[in-house]
Amino acid sequence: MFPDFFVDHNTIRQRISEIQPSSYASTRNHLQGTVTYLGPFITHGVIDTTAVAEALLERHTGRTAEKLLTELAWREYFHRVWQAYRDGIFADLRHPQENVISDQIPEAIGNAETGITTVDDCLSALMTHGYMHNHARMWLAAITCNVGRTHWYQPARWLYYHLLDGDIASNTLSWQWVCGSFSHRKYYANQDNLNRYAHKPQGGTFLDKAYDELPTMAVPEALLKRGTLTYVNQFPASTAKPVHATDAKVLLHSLWNLDPMWRHGDTGRRILWIEPSMHTEFALSPLRWRFIEHWAKQIAGLEIFVGEKEALFPQGTENINVISREYPSIEHWPTDSKGQRDPRRWCYPEPEGPIRSFSSYWKPIRKSSELFRNT
């Protein structure tokens, strides 16, 4: 079972200090293996990849922690791709997805009734607790897209809705990686693979085949029935009044910047701005909104405003000094008096030139990064 995500910052720091990178490297692909459970906190900016790396390297060498440091690089890689391609990541990015018969998610996925015990257990836990192991996410995407021949976009929206660590870039591009629209080949997993990593032996399922049979098999009957899903946003209550011309400075937090140390000590109004229109296409489950509200309450003086720009910034407030932290989905937000916003903290430097693949991104960083010096 996974830990409570509705905790406090001291608990997060304690969990980071207890990470065993060697165990993580050798067991992370097993559903009961060593994982960090830090994803929700990183996604929503409660902590960042740099803080995790720094804490790791206080106790371990870069070589010992390399697998985990590489996984942090994957997260940053997906965000660098998002920065480069913007809304282009929401369509087939490099290749058209092949052999698609539907763009609607199989009902068996939404109902946790695929007939594959491991997958159904993971789906049930997802919808109850907002968590799914990374390996299970790959199985889910492979079953939905490559076995069920579903276009990746709607299933990706559905998973994003439920995951407490649902990250737009990581989730979107991971689905595209599995289905082949952001990679050179599709990813498949058969029943033997699930049995090995879930430690729940099962036979006779539609995945109980040799790998070379999976790409050419007919869509299993269990995945044929499709449905249109409804997403409901249960936004927190607004506690903030609109910005006023007498406000000298406004510090705007996004859902992706719930960092209590951001601009710590700065004076001015501190507001978490939630734009309903931003979440029409990418909605968040009620559990995710409760998670966000929980962490917003950990930031001293933070008010919450739910509404569109014209409601938060009425006429006469155009010259207010507004400060926020960079994130691709808030590029339309007001900037400070110099037309700028604070940069995010990155664990790894911005790559030079176009990003062609993770390996081309990671190799030069791995070679030059200070994290691996003298280890």
Secondary structure, DSSP 8 states (H G I E B T S, - for coil): ----SS--HHHHHHHHHT--HHHHHHHTTSTTS-----HHHHHTTSS-HHHHHHHHHTTS-TTTTHHHHHHHHHHHHHHHHHHHHGGGGGS--SS--SS--BSS-BHHHHTT-SS-HHHHHHHHHHHHHS---HHHHHHHHIIIIIIS-B-SHHHHHHHHHH-TT--HHHHHHHHHHHHTSSSSS-----HHHHHHHH-----SSTT-S-GGGGGGS---GGGT-B------------------TT--EEEEE-TT---TTTTTT--SEEEEEE-GGGGTTS---HHHHHHHHHHHTTSTTEEEEES-HHHHS-TT-TTSEEE-B--GGGTTS---TTS--B----SS---SS----HHHHHHHHHHH-GGGTT-
